[in-house]
Structure formats: structure tokens, C-alpha cells
Amino acid sequence: MLLIFWLTFVLLAYTYLGYPALLLLWRKIAGAKEPVREQLDSSPPRVSVLVAAHNEAQAIGARLDNLLEQDYPADRVEIIVVSDGSTDATAEVVEQYRAGLGEEGSYPEIKLCVCPQRRGKAHALNLGMEQALGQIVVFADCRQRFERNAVQRLVENFNDPAIGGVSGELLLESDNDSEIGAAMGAYWHYEKWVRKLEAATGSVVGATGAIYAIRRQLYRPLPEQTLLDDVLTPIYIVGQGFRLSFDPSAKAYDEVSKTLTREWQRKVRTLAGNWQLFSLLKNDFAALCPGFLLRIVSHKFLRLLGPLFLCSLLLSSLLLADVGYRLFALLQLSCYGMALWAKLHHKGREFLPARICLIFVSMNLAAAVGLYALLRGRAGQVWTSASQESGE
């Protein structure tokens, strides 16, 4: 029991504290890798912005408006929308935008690809990439919006020939209607801090799906069952000898989930996708350098084992006779009690430490449920529309 206690304690501490500390030390010893910032010349790279959509008639117009307003030469941009088995007016809205554009060259070209049957996001991205002509491909979702200079900021990173892909920064906007906004904000700040450290010392493990870009020639078609294209594609790129960077100056905005239920659904799918990665990449790990493998294990795999570590830590501390271990068990039970209080009572969700405990416990439970869903074939490779995600 003593061995189990200290082993799980050390692994948990390393996962959430030790790994960032290791990256800080890494950065101090090796120096930070700063992004290459150079003014784009008179003939900047051609860019394809790829948006996969399913039943996004309510959101696709605002998304296209936002992309058409980007501060990037219009004649160097094409926007590709792939309608994945949409049963609403998504395709019609896109066609209206195409017909309503002004003089050729004044606005980015809009292309529409229609997949009659719903095949999932991975298939939609593969289909869109077949149509992409840009040297750089920017991936975007329907729900979020970019700052006006986001595309330009992403593209500037590719002045460095070692960069194969770059992730932008997603900023979560909360309002008083979100019962978990503050806790999710705290978690997301921690996650972005880790990604910034990874970028400063080499490559980020995965991109922010709402805003990332790659060199088109480095793209590998995704298996259709892929759940996390924004992690698998970057790993493919690193495996080809390029870096994946993180640029916080390229910003996208999204709303925090208004309820824990919606965030739970997202997290279960995401963590099921993380479990799936180890199956999809079984033949690719040999091509990855040891340093990047360490990042994958530290950032992804150990977090998936969090439920096992937490259960082992609680059980071992309860079974050890020393009063110090019993007090530590009491501390753990108190955290779980606060999480339950926040789950069952509105007053609990008003107490920030209880909300943080609830988010932490929920995310670890989601890792276990995500594995179960994946093994049962229930994780799914399709996604909900922006209106469904926002609760409309």
C-alpha cells in the first residue's frame, strides 16, 4: 500500500505540476524558440481556409462574414466549406454568399463541397483538402470567430522553414449564464500555459481545433474514424521532421459551455479521441523523436490514467494506518464532497473551490467514460452543429 500510495502520488504530481516544471527547466537550459516575425511581401502565400459543417445554416453566415473580413489579401485566399450530410439550408446559405460576392479578386473565393451522406468530420476534412490550392491551410470551425489579423498571424509563422504547423489561441468568453465559466477559465489558462511552454521548447502536442494552420504538402489523409483531427494531424507533421508551434497572437473566440452537461459531452468525446490516438498511431511512434514521445506520454497518456491514479491514491491512503495518510485521505474525500455539492446544489457552484473540484473530478471521470464509449463503439466521429453546442 505504501508503494502504491507514493507511486500514484508522484505520477499525479508529475502529470499536473512536474511536467510543466520540466518544460520550464528545459526552456531555461536550451533557451526559448521564438516565432519568426517578418513582414509579408507583396506576394504572400496562397491560403485555403477549410471549414467542415453539418447543419450549420444558423451559424455559417456569421462564420463566412468573419472570414471575409480578414486582413489578408483577398486574391490570395480561398474559403472551402464542406457540408457533411447537412439536412438544413447550410449549402444554400453558402451558395448565396458565393453569388453575392462582388468583383473577382475583391473578396476571397468561396468553394462549396457537398457530401450527400453524413460521414464525419475526418472525411469532410479529407474531401476539403482535395480541393485546397493554398500553400497554407487554415482549419476553422463554425462556432468560433477570428480576430481580423488571425490568418495573417498564423501565416507569418511559416517564414520559419522548420515550422510545419501552428496553433492559434482560443479565448473563452463567459457570461453570468454559465454555471462553470470561472472554473473552465482557470483550467483553460493552465492548459494554454502548458502549450506555450511546449512551443517554447519544441513542439506542441496537438493544436486548438478552432484555429490552426499547416503546410498543405504535409497533410496526411485522416482515417475516417478519427475523433481528434487537431491532434492526429499535428503529430503526423512532427513525425515528418517539422515543428508545431503555438502563437497566442492569432486569436479566436468562443463561449464557455453554459452547463456542466454540455462540457461533459464535449470532454467525453475529446478524451475518447485521446484514447483512440494510441491505436491510430501504433505504427507511427517509431518516427517520433524521444523528446516528443515524452510530451505525448506526459500531456496525453498520463492524464488519461488520472482516474486510476486517483482511485489508487484514495484507497491506499485509507488503508495505511499512519495518521498522516488518514488525514490526506480526509482531504481527498473533502474535495470529492465539494465536487458533489457543486453538482447537486446551485450554492455549491457559487463557491469557486467547489467548482474547480467539480471540473477536475468531471474531467477525470470523462477519461474513464471516454474509454468505455470508445470500446463500445459509441464515441462517434460526427459532431453537433454550432447552434446545438451553444444551447439554442
DRENDO-1510 file (C-alpha; in Angstrom, 1 decimal, always signed):
<recs>
REC; n; res; u; v; w
REC; 1; MET; +0.0; +0.0; +0.0 .
REC; 2; LEU; +2.9; +2.4; +0.8 .
REC; 3; LEU; +4.4; +1.7; -2.6 .
REC; 4; ILE; +1.1; +2.2; -4.4 .
REC; 5; PHE; +0.4; +5.5; -2.5 .
REC; 6; TRP; +3.8; +7.1; -3.3 .
REC; 7; LEU; +3.8; +5.8; -6.9 .
REC; 8; THR; +0.4; +7.3; -7.7 .
REC; 9; PHE; +1.1; +10.5; -5.7 .
REC; 10; VAL; +4.3; +11.1; -7.7 .
REC; 11; LEU; +2.6; +10.3; -11.0 .
REC; 12; LEU; -0.3; +12.6; -10.3 .
REC; 13; ALA; +2.1; +15.4; -9.1 .
REC; 14; TYR; +4.2; +14.9; -12.2 .
REC; 15; THR; +1.2; +15.0; -14.6 .
REC; 16; TYR; -0.1; +18.3; -13.4 .
REC; 17; LEU; +2.9; +20.0; -11.8 .
REC; 18; GLY; +6.1; +18.1; -12.6 .
REC; 19; TYR; +5.7; +18.2; -16.4 .
REC; 20; PRO; +5.3; +22.0; -16.6 .
REC; 21; ALA; +8.2; +22.3; -14.2 .
REC; 22; LEU; +10.3; +20.1; -16.5 .
REC; 23; LEU; +9.4; +22.3; -19.5 .
REC; 24; LEU; +10.3; +25.4; -17.6 .
REC; 25; LEU; +13.7; +23.9; -16.8 .
REC; 26; TRP; +14.0; +22.8; -20.5 .
REC; 27; ARG; +13.3; +26.4; -21.6 .
REC; 28; LYS; +15.9; +27.8; -19.2 .
REC; 29; ILE; +18.6; +25.5; -20.3 .
REC; 30; ALA; +18.0; +25.4; -24.0 .
REC; 31; GLY; +16.5; +28.8; -24.5 .
REC; 32; ALA; +13.1; +29.6; -25.8 .
REC; 33; LYS; +12.2; +29.1; -29.5 .
REC; 34; GLU; +10.6; +32.4; -30.6 .
REC; 35; PRO; +8.3; +32.6; -33.6 .
REC; 36; VAL; +9.8; +34.2; -36.8 .
REC; 37; ARG; +8.1; +37.5; -37.4 .
REC; 38; GLU; +8.7; +39.0; -40.8 .
REC; 39; GLN; +6.5; +41.4; -42.9 .
REC; 40; LEU; +4.7; +39.5; -45.6 .
REC; 41; ASP; +5.9; +40.5; -49.0 .
REC; 42; SER; +3.8; +41.7; -52.0 .
REC; 43; SER; +3.0; +38.1; -52.9 .
REC; 44; PRO; +2.2; +36.3; -49.7 .
REC; 45; PRO; +1.4; +32.6; -49.6 .
REC; 46; ARG; -1.9; +31.5; -51.0 .
REC; 47; VAL; -4.1; +30.4; -48.1 .
REC; 48; SER; -7.0; +27.9; -48.0 .
REC; 49; VAL; -9.4; +28.2; -45.1 .
REC; 50; LEU; -11.2; +24.9; -44.5 .
REC; 51; VAL; -14.5; +24.7; -42.6 .
REC; 52; ALA; -16.3; +21.4; -42.1 .
REC; 53; ALA; -20.0; +21.9; -41.4 .
REC; 54; HIS; -23.1; +19.8; -40.5 .
REC; 55; ASN; -26.5; +21.5; -40.2 .
REC; 56; GLU; -24.9; +25.0; -39.7 .
REC; 57; ALA; -27.4; +27.1; -41.5 .
REC; 58; GLN; -27.8; +29.3; -38.5 .
REC; 59; ALA; -24.1; +29.8; -37.9 .
REC; 60; ILE; -22.4; +29.6; -41.3 .
REC; 61; GLY; -23.3; +33.1; -42.4 .
REC; 62; ALA; -21.6; +34.7; -39.5 .
REC; 63; ARG; -18.6; +32.4; -39.9 .
REC; 64; LEU; -18.3; +33.5; -43.6 .
REC; 65; ASP; -18.7; +37.2; -42.7 .
REC; 66; ASN; -15.9; +36.8; -40.2 .
REC; 67; LEU; -13.5; +35.1; -42.7 .
REC; 68; LEU; -14.3; +37.5; -45.5 .
REC; 69; GLU; -13.2; +40.4; -43.2 .
REC; 70; GLN; -9.7; +39.0; -42.5 .
REC; 71; ASP; -6.8; +41.4; -43.1 .
REC; 72; TYR; -5.2; +39.2; -45.7 .
REC; 73; PRO; -5.0; +39.9; -49.5 .
REC; 74; ALA; -8.4; +38.7; -50.8 .
REC; 75; ASP; -6.9; +37.4; -54.0 .
REC; 76; ARG; -4.6; +35.1; -52.0 .
REC; 77; VAL; -7.4; +33.4; -50.0 .
REC; 78; GLU; -10.0; +30.7; -50.8 .
REC; 79; ILE; -12.6; +29.6; -48.3 .
REC; 80; ILE; -13.7; +25.9; -48.6 .
REC; 81; VAL; -16.9; +24.8; -46.9 .
REC; 82; VAL; -17.6; +21.1; -46.7 .
REC; 83; SER; -21.2; +20.3; -46.0 .
REC; 84; ASP; -21.2; +16.9; -44.3 .
REC; 85; GLY; -24.6; +15.4; -44.9 .
REC; 86; SER; -26.4; +18.6; -43.9 .
REC; 87; THR; -30.2; +18.3; -43.9 .
REC; 88; ASP; -30.9; +22.0; -43.4 .
REC; 89; ALA; -30.1; +25.0; -45.6 .
REC; 90; THR; -26.3; +25.1; -45.0 .
REC; 91; ALA; -25.4; +24.6; -48.7 .
REC; 92; GLU; -28.0; +27.2; -49.8 .
REC; 93; VAL; -26.6; +29.8; -47.4 .
REC; 94; VAL; -23.1; +29.2; -48.7 .
REC; 95; GLU; -24.3; +29.4; -52.3 .
REC; 96; GLN; -26.0; +32.8; -51.6 .
REC; 97; TYR; -22.7; +34.1; -50.3 .
REC; 98; ARG; -20.9; +32.9; -53.4 .
REC; 99; ALA; -23.5; +34.6; -55.6 .
REC; 100; GLY; -23.4; +37.8; -53.6 .
REC; 101; LEU; -19.6; +38.4; -53.8 .
REC; 102; GLY; -18.5; +41.5; -55.7 .
REC; 103; GLU; -15.9; +41.8; -58.4 .
REC; 104; GLU; -13.5; +38.9; -58.7 .
REC; 105; GLY; -10.4; +39.5; -56.6 .
REC; 106; SER; -12.1; +41.9; -54.3 .
REC; 107; TYR; -13.2; +39.1; -52.0 .
REC; 108; PRO; -11.8; +35.6; -51.2 .
REC; 109; GLU; -13.1; +32.8; -53.4 .
REC; 110; ILE; -15.7; +30.6; -51.7 .
REC; 111; LYS; -15.9; +26.9; -52.7 .
REC; 112; LEU; -18.6; +24.5; -51.6 .
REC; 113; CYS; -18.2; +20.7; -51.3 .
REC; 114; VAL; -21.3; +18.7; -50.6 .
REC; 115; CYS; -21.2; +15.2; -49.1 .
REC; 116; PRO; -24.7; +13.8; -49.5 .
REC; 117; GLN; -24.4; +11.4; -46.6 .
REC; 118; ARG; -23.0; +12.3; -43.1 .
REC; 119; ARG; -19.6; +10.6; -42.9 .
REC; 120; GLY; -17.9; +12.5; -40.1 .
REC; 121; LYS; -15.5; +15.4; -39.7 .
REC; 122; ALA; -12.4; +13.4; -40.8 .
REC; 123; HIS; -14.0; +12.5; -44.1 .
REC; 124; ALA; -15.1; +16.1; -44.6 .
REC; 125; LEU; -11.6; +17.4; -44.0 .
REC; 126; ASN; -10.1; +14.9; -46.4 .
REC; 127; LEU; -12.6; +15.9; -49.0 .
REC; 128; GLY; -11.9; +19.6; -48.5 .
REC; 129; MET; -8.1; +19.1; -48.6 .
REC; 130; GLU; -8.5; +17.5; -52.1 .
REC; 131; GLN; -9.9; +20.9; -53.3 .
REC; 132; ALA; -7.4; +23.1; -51.4 .
REC; 133; LEU; -4.9; +25.0; -53.6 .
REC; 134; GLY; -3.3; +27.1; -50.9 .
REC; 135; GLN; +0.3; +26.6; -49.8 .
REC; 136; ILE; -1.0; +27.1; -46.2 .
REC; 137; VAL; -4.3; +25.5; -45.0 .
REC; 138; VAL; -6.1; +27.1; -42.0 .
REC; 139; PHE; -8.6; +24.9; -40.2 .
REC; 140; ALA; -11.7; +26.6; -38.7 .
REC; 141; ASP; -14.9; +25.6; -37.0 .
REC; 142; CYS; -18.3; +27.2; -37.5 .
REC; 143; ARG; -18.9; +28.2; -33.9 .
REC; 144; GLN; -15.9; +30.5; -33.2 .
REC; 145; ARG; -14.8; +33.8; -34.7 .
REC; 146; PHE; -11.3; +35.0; -35.6 .
REC; 147; GLU; -9.7; +38.4; -34.9 .
REC; 148; ARG; -9.2; +40.3; -38.1 .
REC; 149; ASN; -5.5; +39.6; -38.2 .
REC; 150; ALA; -5.7; +35.9; -37.2 .
REC; 151; VAL; -4.9; +34.4; -40.7 .
REC; 152; GLN; -2.0; +36.8; -41.2 .
REC; 153; ARG; -0.6; +36.0; -37.8 .
REC; 154; LEU; -0.8; +32.3; -38.5 .
REC; 155; VAL; +0.8; +32.6; -41.9 .
REC; 156; GLU; +3.7; +34.7; -40.6 .
REC; 157; ASN; +5.0; +31.7; -38.6 .
REC; 158; PHE; +5.7; +29.8; -41.8 .
REC; 159; ASN; +8.6; +32.2; -42.5 .
REC; 160; ASP; +10.5; +29.7; -40.4 .
REC; 161; PRO; +11.1; +26.7; -42.7 .
REC; 162; ALA; +11.2; +24.4; -39.6 .
REC; 163; ILE; +7.6; +25.2; -38.8 .
REC; 164; GLY; +5.1; +22.7; -40.3 .
REC; 165; GLY; +2.1; +23.8; -38.4 .
REC; 166; VAL; +1.0; +26.4; -35.9 .
REC; 167; SER; -1.9; +26.6; -33.4 .
REC; 168; GLY; -3.6; +29.9; -32.6 .
REC; 169; GLU; -5.0; +30.8; -29.2 .
REC; 170; LEU; -8.7; +30.2; -28.3 .
REC; 171; LEU; -10.1; +32.7; -25.8 .
REC; 172; LEU; -13.2; +31.6; -23.9 .
REC; 173; GLU; -15.8; +34.3; -23.2 .
REC; 174; SER; -18.0; +33.8; -20.3 .
REC; 175; ASP; -21.2; +35.5; -19.0 .
REC; 176; ASN; -23.3; +35.2; -15.9 .
REC; 177; ASP; -25.4; +32.5; -17.6 .
REC; 178; SER; -22.5; +30.0; -17.4 .
REC; 179; GLU; -22.5; +27.9; -14.2 .
REC; 180; ILE; -18.9; +26.7; -14.8 .
REC; 181; GLY; -17.4; +29.7; -16.6 .
REC; 182; ALA; -14.8; +30.7; -13.9 .
REC; 183; ALA; -13.7; +27.1; -13.3 .
REC; 184; MET; -13.4; +26.3; -17.0 .
REC; 185; GLY; -11.5; +29.6; -17.5 .
REC; 186; ALA; -9.0; +28.6; -14.8 .
REC; 187; TYR; -8.5; +25.2; -16.4 .
REC; 188; TRP; -8.1; +26.7; -19.9 .
REC; 189; HIS; -5.5; +29.2; -18.7 .
REC; 190; TYR; -3.5; +26.3; -17.2 .
REC; 191; GLU; -3.8; +24.3; -20.5 .
REC; 192; LYS; -2.6; +27.2; -22.6 .
REC; 193; TRP; +0.3; +27.8; -20.2 .
REC; 194; VAL; +1.5; +24.2; -20.8 .
REC; 195; ARG; +1.1; +24.6; -24.6 .
REC; 196; LYS; +3.1; +27.8; -24.6 .
REC; 197; LEU; +5.9; +26.0; -22.7 .
REC; 198; GLU; +5.8; +23.2; -25.2 .
REC; 199; ALA; +6.1; +25.6; -28.1 .
REC; 200; ALA; +9.0; +27.4; -26.5 .
REC; 201; THR; +10.9; +24.2; -26.1 .
REC; 202; GLY; +10.0; +22.4; -29.3 .
REC; 203; SER; +6.6; +21.2; -30.5 .
REC; 204; VAL; +3.1; +21.4; -29.0 .
REC; 205; VAL; +1.2; +18.1; -28.5 .
REC; 206; GLY; -1.9; +18.9; -30.6 .
REC; 207; ALA; -3.4; +22.1; -31.9 .
REC; 208; THR; -6.5; +24.1; -30.9 .
REC; 209; GLY; -9.1; +22.7; -33.3 .
REC; 210; ALA; -10.8; +26.1; -33.7 .
REC; 211; ILE; -7.7; +27.8; -35.2 .
REC; 212; TYR; -4.7; +26.1; -36.6 .
REC; 213; ALA; -2.7; +26.0; -39.9 .
REC; 214; ILE; -0.4; +23.6; -41.7 .
REC; 215; ARG; +1.7; +23.4; -44.8 .
REC; 216; ARG; -0.6; +21.7; -47.3 .
REC; 217; GLN; +2.0; +19.3; -48.6 .
REC; 218; LEU; +2.5; +17.8; -45.1 .
REC; 219; TYR; -1.2; +16.8; -44.8 .
REC; 220; ARG; -1.9; +13.0; -44.5 .
REC; 221; PRO; -5.5; +11.8; -45.1 .
REC; 222; LEU; -7.2; +11.0; -41.8 .
REC; 223; PRO; -8.7; +7.6; -41.1 .
REC; 224; GLU; -12.5; +8.2; -41.2 .
REC; 225; GLN; -13.0; +7.1; -37.6 .
REC; 226; THR; -10.6; +9.8; -36.3 .
REC; 227; LEU; -12.1; +11.8; -33.5 .
REC; 228; LEU; -9.3; +14.4; -32.9 .
REC; 229; ASP; -8.0; +15.7; -36.2 .
REC; 230; ASP; -6.4; +18.6; -34.4 .
REC; 231; VAL; -4.1; +16.2; -32.5 .
REC; 232; LEU; -3.5; +13.5; -35.1 .
REC; 233; THR; -2.6; +15.9; -38.0 .
REC; 234; PRO; -0.1; +17.8; -35.9 .
REC; 235; ILE; +1.5; +14.5; -34.7 .
REC; 236; TYR; +1.8; +13.4; -38.4 .
REC; 237; ILE; +3.6; +16.7; -39.2 .
REC; 238; VAL; +6.0; +16.4; -36.3 .
REC; 239; GLY; +6.7; +12.8; -37.5 .
REC; 240; GLN; +7.9; +14.3; -40.8 .
REC; 241; GLY; +10.6; +16.3; -39.0 .
REC; 242; PHE; +8.7; +19.7; -38.7 .
REC; 243; ARG; +7.7; +21.7; -35.6 .
REC; 244; LEU; +4.2; +22.5; -34.4 .
REC; 245; SER; +4.2; +25.9; -32.8 .
REC; 246; PHE; +1.7; +27.9; -30.7 .
REC; 247; ASP; +1.1; +31.6; -31.5 .
REC; 248; PRO; -1.0; +33.4; -28.9 .
REC; 249; SER; -1.2; +36.5; -31.2 .
REC; 250; ALA; -3.5; +34.5; -33.6 .
REC; 251; LYS; -6.7; +34.7; -31.7 .
REC; 252; ALA; -10.2; +33.0; -32.0 .
REC; 253; TYR; -13.1; +33.5; -29.6 .
REC; 254; ASP; -15.7; +31.0; -28.3 .
REC; 255; GLU; -18.2; +30.9; -25.5 .
REC; 256; VAL; -17.7; +28.8; -22.4 .
REC; 257; SER; -20.2; +25.9; -22.1 .
REC; 258; LYS; -23.2; +27.2; -20.2 .
REC; 259; THR; -23.8; +23.9; -18.3 .
REC; 260; LEU; -21.6; +21.1; -17.0 .
REC; 261; THR; -23.7; +18.6; -19.0 .
REC; 262; ARG; -22.6; +20.2; -22.3 .
REC; 263; GLU; -19.0; +20.4; -21.2 .
REC; 264; TRP; -19.2; +16.8; -20.1 .
REC; 265; GLN; -20.4; +15.7; -23.5 .
REC; 266; ARG; -17.5; +17.5; -25.2 .
REC; 267; LYS; -14.9; +16.2; -22.8 .
REC; 268; VAL; -16.0; +12.6; -23.1 .
REC; 269; ARG; -15.7; +12.8; -26.9 .
REC; 270; THR; -12.3; +14.5; -26.6 .
REC; 271; LEU; -10.9; +12.0; -24.1 .
REC; 272; ALA; -12.2; +9.1; -26.2 .
REC; 273; GLY; -10.3; +10.6; -29.0 .
REC; 274; ASN; -7.1; +10.8; -26.9 .
REC; 275; TRP; -7.5; +7.1; -26.1 .
REC; 276; GLN; -8.1; +6.4; -29.8 .
REC; 277; LEU; -4.8; +8.1; -30.8 .
REC; 278; PHE; -2.7; +5.4; -29.3 .
REC; 279; SER; -4.4; +2.9; -31.6 .
REC; 280; LEU; -4.2; +5.1; -34.7 .
REC; 281; LEU; -0.5; +5.9; -34.1 .
REC; 282; LYS; +0.8; +2.5; -33.3 .
REC; 283; ASN; +2.8; +2.4; -36.5 .
REC; 284; ASP; +4.0; +6.0; -36.2 .
REC; 285; PHE; +5.6; +6.2; -32.8 .
REC; 286; ALA; +8.9; +5.0; -34.2 .
REC; 287; ALA; +9.2; +8.1; -36.4 .
REC; 288; LEU; +8.8; +10.4; -33.4 .
REC; 289; CYS; +11.8; +11.7; -31.5 .
REC; 290; PRO; +12.2; +10.7; -27.8 .
REC; 291; GLY; +11.6; +14.2; -26.6 .
REC; 292; PHE; +8.2; +14.4; -28.4 .
REC; 293; LEU; +7.2; +11.0; -27.2 .
REC; 294; LEU; +7.9; +12.2; -23.7 .
REC; 295; ARG; +5.5; +15.1; -24.3 .
REC; 296; ILE; +2.8; +12.8; -25.6 .
REC; 297; VAL; +3.0; +10.5; -22.6 .
REC; 298; SER; +3.2; +13.4; -20.2 .
REC; 299; HIS; +0.4; +15.6; -21.7 .
REC; 300; LYS; -2.0; +13.0; -23.0 .
REC; 301; PHE; -1.4; +9.4; -21.7 .
REC; 302; LEU; -0.8; +10.2; -18.0 .
REC; 303; ARG; -3.9; +12.4; -17.9 .
REC; 304; LEU; -6.0; +9.5; -19.3 .
REC; 305; LEU; -4.8; +7.4; -16.4 .
REC; 306; GLY; -5.9; +10.0; -13.9 .
REC; 307; PRO; -9.0; +8.1; -12.7 .
REC; 308; LEU; -6.8; +5.0; -11.9 .
REC; 309; PHE; -4.3; +7.2; -10.1 .
REC; 310; LEU; -6.9; +8.9; -8.0 .
REC; 311; CYS; -8.7; +5.7; -7.0 .
REC; 312; SER; -5.4; +4.1; -6.1 .
REC; 313; LEU; -4.3; +7.2; -4.1 .
REC; 314; LEU; -7.6; +7.3; -2.1 .
REC; 315; LEU; -7.7; +3.5; -1.4 .
REC; 316; SER; -4.0; +3.3; -0.3 .
REC; 317; SER; -4.3; +6.3; +1.9 .
REC; 318; LEU; -7.4; +4.9; +3.6 .
REC; 319; LEU; -5.7; +1.5; +4.2 .
REC; 320; LEU; -2.4; +2.9; +5.6 .
REC; 321; ALA; -2.5; +3.2; +9.4 .
REC; 322; ASP; -0.4; +6.3; +9.9 .
REC; 323; VAL; -2.5; +9.3; +10.9 .
REC; 324; GLY; -0.8; +11.5; +8.2 .
REC; 325; TYR; -2.2; +9.2; +5.4 .
REC; 326; ARG; -5.6; +9.2; +7.0 .
REC; 327; LEU; -5.6; +13.0; +7.1 .
REC; 328; PHE; -4.6; +13.0; +3.4 .
REC; 329; ALA; -7.5; +10.6; +2.7 .
REC; 330; LEU; -9.8; +13.0; +4.5 .
REC; 331; LEU; -8.5; +15.9; +2.3 .
REC; 332; GLN; -9.3; +13.8; -0.8 .
REC; 333; LEU; -12.8; +13.0; +0.4 .
REC; 334; SER; -13.4; +16.6; +1.2 .
REC; 335; CYS; -12.5; +17.6; -2.4 .
REC; 336; TYR; -14.9; +14.9; -3.7 .
REC; 337; GLY; -17.6; +16.1; -1.3 .
REC; 338; MET; -17.2; +19.7; -2.6 .
REC; 339; ALA; -17.5; +18.4; -6.2 .
REC; 340; LEU; -20.7; +16.5; -5.3 .
REC; 341; TRP; -22.0; +19.6; -3.5 .
REC; 342; ALA; -21.4; +21.7; -6.6 .
REC; 343; LYS; -23.0; +19.1; -8.8 .
REC; 344; LEU; -26.2; +18.9; -6.7 .
REC; 345; HIS; -26.7; +22.4; -5.4 .
REC; 346; HIS; -26.5; +25.8; -7.0 .
REC; 347; LYS; -24.9; +27.3; -3.9 .
REC; 348; GLY; -22.0; +24.9; -4.3 .
REC; 349; ARG; -21.4; +26.2; -7.9 .
REC; 350; GLU; -21.2; +29.7; -6.5 .
REC; 351; PHE; -18.1; +28.6; -4.4 .
REC; 352; LEU; -15.1; +28.7; -6.7 .
REC; 353; PRO; -13.0; +26.0; -5.0 .
REC; 354; ALA; -16.1; +23.6; -5.2 .
REC; 355; ARG; -16.5; +24.4; -8.9 .
REC; 356; ILE; -12.8; +23.7; -9.6 .
REC; 357; CYS; -13.1; +20.4; -7.7 .
REC; 358; LEU; -16.2; +19.6; -9.8 .
REC; 359; ILE; -14.4; +20.3; -13.1 .
REC; 360; PHE; -11.4; +18.3; -12.0 .
REC; 361; VAL; -13.4; +15.3; -11.0 .
REC; 362; SER; -15.7; +15.5; -14.0 .
REC; 363; MET; -12.7; +15.6; -16.4 .
REC; 364; ASN; -11.2; +12.5; -14.8 .
REC; 365; LEU; -14.5; +10.7; -14.9 .
REC; 366; ALA; -14.8; +11.7; -18.5 .
REC; 367; ALA; -11.5; +9.9; -19.3 .
REC; 368; ALA; -12.9; +6.6; -17.9 .
REC; 369; VAL; -16.3; +7.1; -19.7 .
REC; 370; GLY; -14.5; +8.1; -22.9 .
REC; 371; LEU; -12.5; +4.8; -22.9 .
REC; 372; TYR; -15.8; +2.8; -22.2 .
REC; 373; ALA; -17.6; +4.7; -25.1 .
REC; 374; LEU; -14.7; +4.0; -27.4 .
REC; 375; LEU; -14.5; +0.3; -26.6 .
REC; 376; ARG; -18.3; +0.1; -27.1 .
REC; 377; GLY; -18.1; +2.0; -30.4 .
REC; 378; ARG; -20.3; +4.8; -29.1 .
REC; 379; ALA; -17.8; +7.7; -29.2 .
REC; 380; GLY; -18.9; +8.6; -32.7 .
REC; 381; GLN; -17.0; +10.6; -35.3 .
REC; 382; VAL; -19.7; +13.1; -36.0 .
REC; 383; TRP; -20.2; +16.4; -34.3 .
REC; 384; THR; -23.2; +18.6; -33.4 .
REC; 385; SER; -24.0; +22.0; -35.0 .
REC; 386; ALA; -22.9; +25.3; -33.6 .
REC; 387; SER; -26.5; +26.0; -32.5 .
REC; 388; GLN; -26.7; +22.8; -30.6 .
REC; 389; GLU; -23.4; +23.4; -28.9 .
REC; 390; SER; -24.5; +26.8; -27.8 .
REC; 391; GLY; -27.7; +25.5; -26.5 .
REC; 392; GLU; -30.0; +27.4; -28.9 .
</recs>
